[in-house]
Amino acid sequence: MTETFLGVPVDATTTEAALEAASVAVEGGAPLLIVAVNPEKVVKAERDPDLRSFIAQAGLRIPDGVGLVIASRLRGGNLRTRVTGVDLFLALCERAAKTGWRVYLLGARPEVVSEAASELARRFPQIAIAGWRDGYFSTEEAGSVAAEVAASRADLLFVALGSPLQEDFLRRRGAQTGARVLMGVGGSFDVLAGRVPRAPRLMRSVGLEWLYRLYREPWRIRRMAALPIFLWRAVQRGS
């Protein structure tokens, strides 16, 4: 079931449903593009038709933001739980370790993506890492990067270039990579590598991860100020 916020669609889904959709894609279905949507991205997409179109065309738009769940509840919608990008990324890697799916990591600084690959191998010893490379490449080099991914025969491609660069890469070059499941994961490699700590589990469980991030990174306050504006507009408009 899909719900729309300021013209941007978000799927009322679960981690298990996302894993099953990935299985279908890898085992012969159409390639699956997964986009993590939060209130900040909704506001950006409202002003950016390319981003809005990219989200609309994705096969799965996960509700990665407690603001979406709050807005949905206030207007009697269907979203009841978050599916965070970093948690789905790790769940997909765990499934890959069990099934033999090949994983490619693209993005972040060289040392970060290398550490992230090592941490995945530590957590999931059976995982097949098809390859990794950092996110420091030019627009002109994007085609050769996509070719590198294709040559690796990766089933799952995780792109950590930050928004909107990762969306732009996936929109322009995703099909060329040959990956069956493609997902932008923002700062997930930094979290996996231990460079950026996550909020304590209790804070995450009650939807206060944003508060912890604000405590750790006070510069985010200007970005997070958009949340109450989003809630007001999303509830008032209803779509």
N, C-alpha and C positions, 0 to 999 in steps of 0.2 A: 504494500500500500504506500502511496506517495502523497506527501503533503507539500504545499508550496508556500514559501516565505518570500514576500516582496518579489514574486515572479520567479524564484529559484526553487527547483524541486529537490526534496530530500526524501529518502526512502525510510519508512518505518521498518527497520530490519534488525537483525541480531547478528552476533558474531558467528553463531553456528550456521545461519542462513547464508552469510557471506562466504564461509568456508565451503559450503555445498555449491554455491554459484561458481567459486573458483575451481572446484573439482570438475564441474561440467565443462568449463572452458578448457582446462588442461587436457581433458580426456576426449576432446574432439568437437566441442561446441564452439560458438563464436568467441573471439578474444573478448576478455572482460576488462574494461577500464573502471577502476574504483577511484572515486573522488571523496576525500574527507571534507565535509562542509561544516563550517561554524558561522556564527553571526557576522564576524568580520569579513569572511569571504562572501557572505550573502550581500552585505552592503557594497563591497567592491563590485560584485557581479551585476548589481543593479545599475551601476554606472558604466560597466565594461561589457559591451555586447559580445565580444569574443569569449570572455570568461563565462558569461551566462550561457552561451551556446555550448561551450565545452562541457559545463556541468550537466546541461540538459541532455547531451548526447552520451553521457557516461552510462555504463550498464548498471552501476550501483553507486548511489550517493549516500554515504554513511553520515549519520548525525553526530559529528564530532564537536560537540559544544553544548554545555548545559543550558545555555540561553535558548537553544532550539527546543529543548524539552520543556522548559518553563513556558515559552511562548505557546507551544502546542497545547499544554495543559490549560493555560488561561483561556484559550479559545475553543476548548473541547475537541482538540485534535487527537491524532493517533500515536504520536511519539511518546514512548514511556521510558526509554532508556538510551543512554549514549552508547555509541560504538566508536571508541577513540581510535585515531589513526595508528598510534604507536602500539596499542594492544592488538589491533587487527594485524598489523605488520608482524608482530611476534607470533600470533596464532597461525598465520599463514606459513611462517618459517617452521614452526613446530609440525604442521601438517606436511610440509615439504620434506622434512627429515623422515617422516614415517612412510611417505609415498615414493620418494625418489625424485620429486620435482627438482629441477635445477634452478638456483636462485642467483640473480645478478644484482649487485648494489652499485648504484650510480649517484655520485654527489658528495657534498661536504669536502672538507680539507683532506689531503692525502693521508695524513696520520689518523684522522678520525674514521674514514671509511675502512682503512686497514684494521684498526682496532675493533670496529663494529663487526667486520667479517670474522675476526678471531674470536670475539665474544659469542657470535652465533655458533661457531664450531665448538666452543666450550659448552654452551647450553644444550646444543642439539648435535651430539657427536656424529650422527648419521647423515647430517645435512650435506647436500651436494652444492657447494658454492661454485657456480659456473664462472664467476669472475667479479671484479670490482674495479672501479676507477673513480678518481675525484671529480668534482664538479667544476674544475677550472679549465673550461674550454670555451672557445669563441663560437659565435653563431655559425661561422663558416666551417667550423670543425664538427658541428652537430651531426652531419651526415656520416662522417667517418666513425663517430662515437656509436651511432645507431648500428653501423655495420659491424663494429666490434661486438656489440651485444648479440647481434644475429649470429655471428660466427661462434659465439660461446654456446649456442643452442639452449639459451635460458628459457625456462617455462615461466618464471616469475621475475618481473623487473620492478625494483623499488627505486624511485627517483627522489633524491633529497637535495633539491636545488633551491628550495624556498619558493614561495608564491610571489609573483606569477611565473617565474622562470621554469619551474617544473611543469606547470600546466602548458606553457608554450612548447617545451620540448616534447611532451606527450602528444600534444595536438599536431605538431608538425612532423615528428619523427617516430611516434609510437609504433605505427604500423610497420615501419622499416626494421624494427628490432626483432620481429618475429616472435616476441614473447606472447604467451597466451593470457597472462594476467599482468596488468600494468597498474601501478599505484604510486601517486606522489605521497611522500611520507614526511615532508618538512624537516624538522629537527630530530627525527627519530634516531638517526645514526649517532648524533651527539649524546642522546640519552642512553643508547645501547652501549656506547663506548665509555660511559661513565663520566663524560665531560659536563653533562647537565643533569643534575639530580631531579628525579620526579618527586611529586608531593607524596607524603606518607599515605599509605593505603586507605586509612580512615578518611582523610580529606578527599581522596579520589572517589571513594564510595558514596559520599554525600554531595558530590558535585562542586567541591571547593578547590579543585586543582588550580583554577584560575587565580585564586587568592594567594596560593603558595607561589605561583609564578610571579605574581606582582610583588610579593615580598622579596623574592630572589632577584627580580629584574624590574626595579621601580620605573625604568624608562618606558615600560609597557603601559603606564597609566593612561597616556593619550590614546593608545589603540583601544584599551578596554573601556574607555569612556563612551565608545560607540555602542556598548551593550545595552544600556537603558534606552537609548534612542531606538535601537533595533527592536527591543521588546515593545515599546510604545507603538511604533509604526506597524509591526507585524500583527499585534493584537487588534489594533484599530482597523487595519485594512483587511485582515483575515485571509490574505493570500499574497 
